Amino acid sequence: AQNAGITLHVTNHYGANNHHIAETCFKAVARALRSALERDPRQPDAVPSTKGSLKG
């Protein structure tokens, strides 16, 4: 979060073992970032973006 220049909040809803809680939070953030930043092979020239996909 420091090098990315973002504010990152992670909420853990349950768990007893601090090591496992940290592992799952780290993995969840990694998966979310990968999903958000990975190029879509169907549109190789497009810039990764959620523009137009979020509904309010």
N, C-alpha and C positions, 0 to 999 in steps of 0.2 A: 504494500500500500504506500510505503514511503517513496519508493522510486517511481511509482506510477503517478504520483501526485493526486491521489484520490482519497476520499474518506470511505473506509470500509467498515460496515457493521455486519457482524455475523451473530445470529441468534441460535442458541442450542436449546432445544426443547426438553431434552432429557439425557440422562447418562450419569454413571457413577464413577467411572474410571477416567481421570483427567487426561491420561495419555490417549485413550480411545476417542475422547471428545475432541481433543486437538487434532487428531488424525482425520476424523470425519469432517470437521470444519475446513481443514486445509484441502481435503479432496473435493468437497462440495464447491469451494471457491474456484479451484483449478478447473473443474468440469464446467462451471458457469462461464469462466473467462474463455475457455477453449471454444465453447459453443458460441459465444458472442463474437469471437475474433477469427474463427476459422473460415477460410474462404469456401464458398459453396461451389462444388465441382460442376454444378449445372450452369453456373454463371462465373467463369474464371476471371473475367475482366471487371466484375462488379466489386465495389468497396463494401466490406461487411458493415451492415447497418440494420437497425430495427425500425428505421423510418417507414411509416405506412403500415407497420405490422401491429402496433399497439393500439388497443381500443379502450376508450375511457368512458 
